[in-house]
Amino acid sequence: MTGDHGRRLPPAGIDFADLADHPAAVDRLARWYHDEWFDIERLSLPALTAELTERLSDPTTGRTFLALAGGTVVGCISLDRSDLPGHEALGPWLASLYVVPAWRGRGLGAALIGRVIDAAAAAGSPALYLWTAGPTRRYEAAGFRRLQGTLYGTRPITIMRWTPPGG
């Protein structure tokens, strides 16, 4: 099911919230990020916890959106000012898309991507960027286009860009 601008609506039973309204979720998200991306970013669990905690008091660093099922966090995504060392001129960035395995394949990831696109568009951003070390299909389906391939450390990644229709 899609909403305005053709973006996916969240699956039934899912609500979106801001991490700032659910600070107790910081430890869970830090653990997910560490488990999912440590091999690429090499950030320690305390460093990830500190980065997420900083968002609670300084929203200029970025916003993190949560997907809640019955009050339980089952996914997240961030809109960050900067996300890729050496590419500080680009931004904002879609970052840290994560959906718990039990909720994968139900359209939640697409709905979270749509949530960040909507937030970037509402803030007047002329473009939105992301990088991924994995497949690009889900992002292409949301309107992102490949900008360039590069390395994050020694890992090949793809940088992608979204612009508003007609933009």
Protein Blocks (a to p, Z undefined) as FASTA:
>chain_A
ZZehhiacddehiacddfklmmmlmmmmmmmmmmmmmmmnopafklmmmmmmmmmmmmmn
occddddeehiafbdcdddfbfcehilmgccddehiacdfklgonlmmmmmmmmmmmmmm
mnopabdcdddfbdfklmmmnopacfbdcdehjaccdddddddehZZ
